[in-house]
């Protein structure tokens, strides 16, 4: 909404009335066009002549340039923003108060989404089910859907940010939609949401512990290595358990079918503690670890895997030599300071001390 403020009382008589036209404008954007909260920080000064403005109730004035000036973000109390215009002779045409009765709030900061950008939805989800709720770091936000992508598939509640399908989903697939959050001042921010429709199921992350961050197991780490993970579900899956763990290296397969880790019912986490029973099976080379899952009494099953490098064979000691120059080639007195290191295995690192 374009807010218009008229001319003030300048106390001058006899001037041309047209010279006294000191209209000023600012645009009130946002959820309300009359609350004085706006992202538009431009104040437009209409008419000819020179002018100056104040943002501290007339204590100080700044010479105006062109026909507008910009306000910094913040709250401006009533009466503090003032315009004074002058005619061609330099006579004041009076003071115009932009916000004579109420404050103006300039807010140019966009809200930020705090909700995730991905969501998994169970196949056969109905149109009445909320599949995602948009959230930002501000309370008063209006949510809309951006045109394009697959907007026609979804609806969103403008106030709560609850996203729903328009129709029941009978096929698996991936759908994308952009949500626009508009704050009180009218600032807009967008977030692309990826919705994956999946059949009911479960999966798990697999993470090594006790081996550092290089995804490699050496001879010392073999005594502390352990596995853990967190199970994620699509739809309603209960009675979740680890049904088997396999270590596969080349043509050698070692499988754990008993004394398997249990899945915590509170947070769906599990841990395979260090045990010589399985660590002793590891040999040098890449090892594929496969974790098998079961749920709903065996009606839902899945597996996940990772690959880890195992090197538990200590390298041979390197050899080093130098060329003994001088009157004798075996007195250790030489002008050649070069030491040559040999016998290193591929990819090995080494250090030296003097």
N, C-alpha and C positions, 0 to 999 in steps of 0.2 A: 504494500500500500504506500502511495506517495503522500507523505505528510507535508503540508504547506503551512508556513508561518508568515504572517503579514508584517507590515512595517510598524516600527515603534513610534512613539511620540517624540519628535525631534525639536519641538518648541519653536520652529521657524515658520513665519508667515510670509505669504506672497510668493513662494516658490511655485513653480509649475508642479501640479499634482502628479504628473507623469514621472517627474524626477524622484518622487518619494516612493515609487514602487520598489520595495525592498523584499520581495518574496524570496524565501529560502525553502529548500526541499531536502528531505532525507527519506529513504525507503525503509519502511518497517517490514522486514522479512521474518520468516519463521512460522511457528505453529499459530501465532496470532499476529494480525497486522495492525494491532492497536496497543500492544503492551510495551512498546518502546525497546524491545529486545531485538537486535538485528545484527546480521553479519555484514551489512552494507555500511561501511564507515565513511562514505562520501557525503559531504554536505554541499549542496549546489546553491549558488547565489545567483538570482535572476536579475536581469536588467543591466543597464550601462553604468558607467562611472567607476570610480575607485572605491575600494572597501578594505576593511580590516576585520579581524575576528579575535575573540577571546574565548579561552576555555577555563577561565578562573574568575567568572563573574565580573569581568571588566577590569580586573586589577592590572593585567597586562594585555596588550593587543599585538597581533601579528599582522603585517601587511599581506593582503590577499593577492594571489596571482591567478589570472584567468577568471574562471567562474565557479571554482570549487576548492575545497580543502579536505584533508583526510584526518579522521580522528583515530587515535591509538585505541587498542582494546582496553576496556574498562568501563566503569560506571560514572556517568556525568549527571550530577544532581540538577534539579530544576533551577533554571535561570543562569547556570554557569556558562552555557554556550551562547555567545552574543555576537551579533554582526552590526557593524557601523558602516553606513555608506555615505559617500560624499558626492556632491554635484561637481560640475566642471569648474566651478569657482573655488572648490575646496571646502565648501560649507557642509557641515554635517547634516545628513538627512535623518538622523535619529538612530536609536539602538533597537535592533530586532532580537528578541530572545527566542532561540530555537525551541527549547523545551521549557516553556514558561510555567507549566503546571505539574510536570512529572519528569522523572529521570529518564535518561537514555542509556541503555547498556549495549556496548559494542562488543560482540563476541565473534571472532574470526577463527576460533579453534574448532576443528572437526572432532566429533566424538570418535572413539576407537572401539572396534569390536573386541570383545573378550571371549566370545564363543568360538568353537572350533570351525574349521573350514570343511570338514568331512563328516559324514554320518552314514552308518549302515542301517538298512531297513530290511525287515523280513519280507520275503515274498508273500503275497496275498494281504498286504497291509491295506486296511480300509481307508476310505476318504475321510472318515471322522477322526482318524488317529493323528495326533501331533507327532511328527517325525523329527522336528528340530525346533529349538527355541533360540532366536537371535538375542544376544545380550551385548550391551556396550557399557562403557565406563560412566555413562550419564543416565539419570533416571527418566527424564521426560524426553522421550525419543519417539518419532513416528516411523514405522517401518512400511516400505513399499517394495515391489518387485520391479527390477529394471527390464525394459523391453528387450527381447532377443533371447538367445540360448533356448531354454525350454520353459520359459515363463508360463506358457499356456497349461503346463501340467500342474501348477501349484497355486495355492492361495496362502496369504499371510495375514495374520491379525495385526492391524496397524498399531495397536497399543501394546500387546503382549509379545509380539514377534514370533508367535507360534506358526510354524510352517506345516502345511498339510498338502497331500495330493488331492487333486480334484476327483480322481477315479481310483478304484481299487486296482492295485498293481498285481498283475497275474504273470508277468514275465520278469526274469532277472535282467539287470541292465544298469547303466550308469547315467544319471541325469544331472545337469548342472543348471544353477539358477543364481542370479546376482541379487542380493538384498541391499537396499538403500536405506540407511539410517539418517533421518533428518532431525537435528536438534532444535531447541526452542528458537535459536537465532536464525535457523534456516541453513546452517552448514550441513552439507551432505557428505557421507562417506560410504563406500561400497565394499562388499565382501562377496567373493564368489564361493558358493557352496556346492560341493560335490556329493550327491546322494547316490549310494550304491544299493540297489535292490538285490538281495542275495537269498538263496535258499537257506533254510535253517541249518546252522552248523556251528562249529567251534574251531579255534586255532590257538596256537601258543607261540610266544616268543621263546627263544633259546639263548641263554647268556652264559658265558664262561666266567667263573670266579677264580681268583687265586693264580691267574696266569699273566697279569699285567694287561696292557692295552694293545699289544701287537698281534693278538689272535694266534700266538704261537706258544707251544708248550715245550719247555726245556726240561732237563733232567731234574733240576731243583724244584721246578713248579709242579712236577708230577705228584709230589707228596701233598700239595695243597689244592690241586685243581678240583673244581666242583661245577655242577650245572644247575641252572635255575631258569624259571620262566613264569610268565603270567598268561593264563588262558583267557581268551576273548570269545564271546558267544554272539551268535546271530539268532534272534528269537529266544524262545524259552527252552533252555537246555539244563537239565539237572543230572544228578548222579555222575558228575564229571570225574573221570579218573585217567591216569596215565596207564595205558594198557601194554606198553612195551617201549624199550629204548635200545637202539641198535647202533653199534660202532662198526663202520665199514671202511676197510683199507684194502684197496685193490680187490683181490678175490677172497680176502679174509673177512668174515662177518662174526661179530660177537654180539649176542643179544641178551638183554636183561629182561626176564619175564616174571621174576619173583622179587620180593622185597623192594618193590618199586615205590618211588616217592608218592605221597598222597597230595591231592589238590585241596588247599585250604578253602573251606566253604565261605569264608568271610571276604577274601580278596582274590580268590582263584589263583594263588601263587603255589609253586612247588619247588623243591630243591633236592637234587641228587647229591648227597654228601660224598666226600672223598672216601674211596675204598680201594684197597689193593686188588679186590676181586675184579674190578673193571679197568683200573689204571694199568695193571700189569699186562693187559691185553694190547695196549697201545704200542706201536712200533714207529720207526721213522717213516715220515711221509705224510701226505694229506689224509685226513680222516673225516669222513662224512658221518655226522651224528643225526639220527632220525628219531624223533619222539612221536609215538603213536597215541592218539587220544580216543576216548570213548565217552558217550553221554546218552542219556535217555535209555538206559538199559541196553546199550549196544546198537540202538537204532540210528544214532548219529556218530559218525567216525571221521577222523581226519588225521593228517600227519604233517609235521614241519621238520625242516632239516637245516643244518649249517655245516660249513666245511672249515676245518681247523688244521693248521700245520703242526706236526709233531716232530721234534728233533731231540731225542733223549740220548744220543751218542756223542760223547765228548770228542772234540777234534784232536787230532794228533798235535803234539808240540811242534811249533814251527822251528825251522832251522835258520840261523843267521850267520853271516860271515863278512869279513872285510879283507881287503887286499893289503898285506903287510909290505910296504915299500921301504926303501932305504938300504943301508949297508948289509942288513940281515933281514931275511923274509920270515923270521920266526921269533924276533925279539919283542914284538908288539909295539915297536916304535915305527910310526908311519906318518906320512903327510896326507894320506887318503882318509878323509873323515866319513866316507860313505859306508853305511851298514846295509847289507842286502838281506831281506827277510824272504824265506822260501817255505814251501810246504803248507801253505794256507789252503783250507778247503774253500770251495766256491761260496761266496757270500759272507765269509767270515770277517769279523772286525778284529783289530788288535791294538795293543797299547805298548808303549815302551817307557822305561825309566832310566835315567842316568844318575 
